[in-house]
Amino acid sequence: MAVAFTFPGQGSQAVGMGKELADAFPEARRVFEEVDDALGEKLSRLIWEGPEETLTLTANAQPALMAVSMAAFRALEARGLSLKDKVSYVAGHSLGEYSALAAAGFVSVADAARLLRIRGDAMQAAVPAGKGAMAAIIGLEQADVDAACAEAAEGSVCQIANDNGGGQLVISGEKAAVERAAALCTAKGAKRALMLQVSAPFHSALMAPAAEKMREALAGVKKHAPIIPVVANVSVQPITDPEEIAARLVEQVTGRVRWRETVEWFGNNGITTLYEVGAGKVLSGLARRINKDIATAAVNNPADVEAAIAALG
């Protein structure tokens, strides 16, 4: 069994996530304490008690999801997991790339929390409210969606932000252009073109000010070579050089999350099992639609931890 660990992104958050892990494992509880200390606030209380609308704000959801992923990962380690011995690669969806890198030792949990708070604030501030938008396009080929974005842009920003696989693409950019592109996708035969309730046009060129903020922030943290390679969102290549990782994280702010290609890459490089470490089961569902030959398992509560340890030997 060849294994990769994946780490979820925004949309997987839920009030109460990680509480069972914190109650069952002191190592998991310490992760939440580290994050609270790093941010100078009780993010753990928000994670476990809500309200949901405050947890969902990107500046909160990003460090919160990383905290839950790292709590699950520390619980696995507490039960004897050796990442270096049992896992070949890590990868994460958008903000989940920071969780993956924290698990692999590229940055500390505290620095990952601070970086994700900066990232969330910078992404929110990059575009005035109401100027940007995102839409999910279901059941249309990538080439057709790219063509619709190019036609709809009319000199403004409109691009594919996420290629999630299973016929699901997300487009992002200036609101009017995204609306035009969504209509064109429908005309080209998309099953659905759904405007998303998001606070900013993530993973588009409009995020350039946030990318610069992340370049500065990443330059200021202590970075280490990860103990196993991370398969980067923007390049779909395994990397271990700290400076290259930092550069890819900067590119990721304005670039496409190539998740379909990431799962395909795993399949083509001998991975037989993907573990989703953290909140929810979104990535497991996507992986099954992309490659039915890869087994999937989510690790987000104590029973999942025990099952994973038993399977991993």
C-alpha positions as MATLAB code, in Angstrom:
seq = 'MAVAFTFPGQGSQAVGMGKELADAFPEARRVFEEVDDALGEKLSRLIWEGPEETLTLTANAQPALMAVSMAAFRALEARGLSLKDKVSYVAGHSLGEYSALAAAGFVSVADAARLLRIRGDAMQAAVPAGKGAMAAIIGLEQADVDAACAEAAEGSVCQIANDNGGGQLVISGEKAAVERAAALCTAKGAKRALMLQVSAPFHSALMAPAAEKMREALAGVKKHAPIIPVVANVSVQPITDPEEIAARLVEQVTGRVRWRETVEWFGNNGITTLYEVGAGKVLSGLARRINKDIATAAVNNPADVEAAIAALG';
ca = [
       0.000    0.000    0.000;
       1.474    3.337   -1.099;
      -0.052    6.252    0.778;
      -0.436   10.019    0.406;
      -1.978   12.375    2.952;
      -4.281   15.146    1.701;
      -5.530   18.137    3.654;
      -8.862   19.901    3.032;
      -9.560   23.515    2.124;
     -12.336   26.051    2.615;
     -15.844   24.681    2.519;
     -14.989   21.762    4.821;
     -15.383   23.802    8.031;
     -18.159   23.013   10.514;
     -18.808   24.207   14.057;
     -17.566   21.565   16.498;
     -14.878   20.136   14.213;
     -11.871   18.714   16.010;
     -13.485   18.737   19.468;
     -13.559   14.942   19.781;
      -9.887   14.805   18.847;
      -8.987   17.467   21.429;
     -10.933   15.601   24.108;
      -9.331   12.246   23.276;
      -5.718   13.243   22.596;
      -3.643   15.750   24.639;
      -1.431   16.165   21.553;
      -4.446   17.322   19.530;
      -5.564   19.718   22.270;
      -2.077   21.243   22.298;
      -2.415   22.104   18.600;
      -5.480   24.247   19.351;
      -3.622   25.890   22.238;
      -0.652   26.638   19.947;
      -2.962   28.232   17.370;
      -4.780   30.284   20.042;
      -1.438   31.521   21.383;
      -0.084   32.319   17.900;
      -3.148   34.409   16.998;
      -3.643   35.941   20.445;
      -7.288   34.890   20.552;
      -9.461   31.877   21.367;
      -9.971   30.593   17.840;
     -10.633   27.182   19.415;
     -13.785   28.522   21.073;
     -15.043   29.789   17.712;
     -14.218   26.432   16.091;
     -16.110   24.434   18.703;
     -18.964   26.809   19.602;
     -19.442   29.060   16.561;
     -21.271   31.053   15.378;
     -20.956   29.474   11.941;
     -21.065   32.783   10.054;
     -18.003   34.004   11.973;
     -16.124   30.713   11.551;
     -16.813   30.839    7.800;
     -15.064   34.220    7.392;
     -11.932   33.396    5.408;
      -9.531   34.921    7.970;
     -10.971   32.500   10.561;
     -11.750   29.463    8.407;
      -8.201   29.215    7.034;
      -6.290   28.863   10.343;
      -9.216   26.906   11.839;
      -9.100   24.202    9.168;
      -5.316   23.964    9.488;
      -5.702   23.565   13.272;
      -8.138   20.667   12.853;
      -5.930   18.981   10.258;
      -2.888   19.287   12.488;
      -4.856   18.033   15.504;
      -5.781   14.911   13.522;
      -2.202   14.541   12.328;
      -0.754   14.892   15.848;
      -3.255   12.287   17.059;
      -1.986    9.893   14.370;
       1.589   10.583   15.472;
       0.628   10.015   19.117;
      -0.637    6.555   18.114;
       2.679    5.740   16.472;
       2.515    7.047   12.906;
       5.867    7.870   11.298;
       5.164   10.158    8.344;
       8.560    9.455    6.798;
       8.129    5.680    6.986;
       4.454    5.292    6.079;
       3.545    8.168    3.738;
       5.056    9.002    0.333;
       3.624   12.476   -0.342;
       1.447   15.210    1.129;
      -0.828   17.644   -0.707;
      -3.515   20.104    0.328;
      -6.368   21.899   -1.399;
      -5.602   25.646   -1.437;
      -5.148   26.595    2.264;
      -4.755   22.850    2.913;
      -1.318   23.090    1.309;
      -0.215   24.972    4.445;
      -1.614   22.152    6.616;
       0.256   19.607    4.490;
       3.467   21.583    4.861;
       3.050   21.990    8.612;
       2.576   18.219    8.914;
       5.750   17.669    6.874;
       7.744   20.110    9.028;
       8.170   22.973    6.524;
       6.766   25.475    9.057;
       5.606   25.288   12.667;
       1.922   25.124   13.578;
       2.189   28.623   15.057;
       3.723   30.069   11.888;
       1.168   28.252    9.718;
      -1.628   29.825   11.789;
      -0.148   33.304   11.470;
       0.487   32.865    7.731;
      -3.094   31.735    7.129;
      -4.528   34.643    9.121;
      -2.440   37.001    6.972;
      -3.521   35.119    3.841;
      -7.212   35.307    4.768;
      -7.050   39.019    5.618;
      -5.037   39.802    2.473;
      -7.353   37.849    0.171;
     -10.388   39.601    1.651;
      -8.776   43.036    1.328;
      -7.462   42.543   -2.231;
     -10.771   43.322   -3.959;
     -13.553   45.728   -2.879;
     -16.715   43.952   -1.704;
     -19.048   43.190   -4.603;
     -16.449   43.640   -7.339;
     -15.427   39.985   -7.622;
     -17.316   36.713   -7.905;
     -16.884   32.959   -8.335;
     -19.079   30.355  -10.025;
     -19.127   26.564  -10.116;
     -19.436   25.025  -13.573;
     -20.660   21.429  -13.604;
     -20.434   19.028  -16.531;
     -18.433   20.997  -19.097;
     -14.961   20.229  -20.452;
     -12.084   22.373  -19.203;
     -11.277   23.624  -22.725;
     -14.862   24.879  -23.137;
     -14.775   26.629  -19.756;
     -11.410   28.229  -20.595;
     -12.899   29.450  -23.890;
     -15.972   30.855  -22.119;
     -13.760   32.720  -19.646;
     -11.628   34.175  -22.441;
     -14.708   35.308  -24.370;
     -16.446   36.726  -21.306;
     -13.429   38.606  -19.937;
     -13.685   41.535  -22.382;
     -10.450   42.958  -21.006;
     -11.209   42.137  -17.365;
     -10.265   39.144  -15.195;
     -12.074   35.809  -15.594;
     -10.294   32.478  -15.204;
     -10.535   28.926  -13.903;
      -9.668   28.990  -10.198;
     -10.180   25.347   -9.218;
     -10.154   22.177  -11.286;
     -11.696   19.860   -8.718;
     -12.344   16.880  -10.973;
     -15.516   14.917  -11.483;
     -16.703   17.504  -13.979;
     -16.518   20.354  -11.453;
     -14.644   23.554  -12.287;
     -14.759   26.860  -10.424;
     -14.237   30.169  -12.213;
     -13.218   33.440  -10.600;
     -12.754   37.099  -11.497;
     -14.625   40.356  -11.899;
     -18.332   39.918  -11.156;
     -19.753   40.955  -14.528;
     -17.237   38.806  -16.406;
     -17.932   35.744  -14.242;
     -21.671   36.198  -14.790;
     -21.121   36.415  -18.563;
     -18.886   33.325  -18.484;
     -21.438   31.352  -16.437;
     -24.126   32.165  -19.023;
     -21.794   31.143  -21.867;
     -21.012   27.853  -20.092;
     -24.738   27.138  -19.828;
     -25.105   27.887  -23.540;
     -22.194   25.519  -24.278;
     -24.001   22.683  -22.489;
     -22.923   22.826  -18.824;
     -25.281   20.864  -16.561;
     -25.162   23.698  -14.030;
     -23.524   27.107  -13.704;
     -23.962   28.258  -10.131;
     -22.812   31.588   -8.691;
     -21.101   30.902   -5.354;
     -21.654   32.730   -2.078;
     -18.031   33.729   -1.509;
     -16.518   36.892   -0.110;
     -13.828   37.410   -2.771;
     -12.647   36.115   -6.192;
     -10.067   33.646   -4.888;
      -7.343   32.148   -7.109;
      -7.612   34.855   -9.758;
      -5.325   37.634  -10.975;
      -7.375   40.034   -8.816;
      -5.616   38.464   -5.813;
      -2.226   39.926   -6.863;
      -2.036   42.285   -3.822;
      -2.573   39.282   -1.536;
       0.167   37.334   -3.336;
       2.625   40.141   -2.576;
       1.577   40.118    1.083;
       2.242   36.368    1.205;
       5.648   36.814   -0.436;
       6.610   39.196    2.389;
       5.080   36.993    5.104;
       6.763   33.790    3.881;
      10.120   35.567    3.686;
       9.826   36.296    7.396;
       9.240   32.767    8.749;
      11.678   29.967    9.501;
      11.379   27.340    6.767;
      12.693   23.765    6.672;
      12.836   21.134    3.959;
       9.739   18.937    4.437;
      10.494   15.371    5.529;
       8.508   14.065    2.539;
       7.666   15.915   -0.712;
       4.589   18.097   -1.131;
       2.786   17.908   -4.480;
       2.153   21.591   -5.171;
      -1.276   22.896   -6.241;
       0.034   25.097   -9.034;
       2.688   22.810  -10.568;
       1.420   19.288   -9.704;
       5.044   18.347   -9.014;
       6.625   16.955   -5.828;
       8.938   19.527   -4.265;
      11.143   19.702   -1.178;
      13.255   22.851   -1.622;
      12.020   25.434    0.938;
      12.450   28.441   -1.356;
      10.664   26.718   -4.223;
       7.817   25.759   -1.875;
       7.495   29.388   -0.744;
       7.438   30.564   -4.379;
       4.688   28.071   -5.258;
       2.646   29.212   -2.241;
       2.848   32.786   -3.530;
       1.821   31.697   -7.042;
      -1.053   29.700   -5.561;
      -2.842   32.887   -4.392;
      -3.526   33.961   -7.988;
      -3.135   30.551   -9.646;
      -5.293   27.531  -10.354;
      -5.782   24.769   -7.794;
      -5.107   21.766  -10.025;
      -6.718   19.141   -7.807;
      -7.930   16.785  -10.554;
      -4.404   16.620  -11.943;
      -2.992   16.116   -8.425;
      -5.131   13.028   -7.833;
      -4.293   11.770  -11.332;
      -0.600   12.319  -10.573;
      -0.927   10.219   -7.419;
      -2.520    7.406   -9.403;
       0.182    7.569  -12.068;
       2.935    7.478   -9.426;
       1.908    4.390   -7.527;
      -0.308    5.831   -4.774;
      -3.049    3.358   -3.838;
      -4.593    5.076   -0.791;
      -5.374    8.731   -0.023;
      -6.051    9.770    3.561;
      -7.930   13.049    4.063;
      -6.558   14.453    7.325;
      -8.826   17.021    8.974;
     -12.409   18.225    8.654;
     -15.007   16.624    6.409;
     -14.791   14.253    3.464;
     -14.817   16.610    0.471;
     -11.445   15.519   -0.924;
     -12.301   11.834   -0.503;
     -15.437   12.348   -2.582;
     -13.518   14.199   -5.286;
     -10.808   11.520   -5.396;
     -13.357    8.746   -5.909;
     -14.785   10.610   -8.905;
     -11.336   11.230  -10.377;
      -9.782    7.782   -9.903;
     -11.924    4.889   -8.665;
      -8.832    2.698   -8.255;
      -7.470    4.811   -5.383;
      -8.870    3.932   -1.957;
      -9.837    6.849    0.297;
     -10.323    7.347    4.017;
     -11.046   10.434    6.107;
      -9.373   11.042    9.466;
     -11.379   13.533   11.520;
     -12.317   11.794   14.777;
     -10.723    9.341   17.270;
     -12.296    6.268   15.621;
     -10.849    7.349   12.257;
      -7.420    7.715   13.881;
      -7.547    4.168   15.249;
      -8.748    2.787   11.898;
      -5.959    4.558   10.031;
      -3.288    3.317   12.449;
      -4.585   -0.255   12.124;
      -4.545   -0.024    8.304;
      -1.148    1.650    8.098;
       0.435   -0.936   10.372;
];
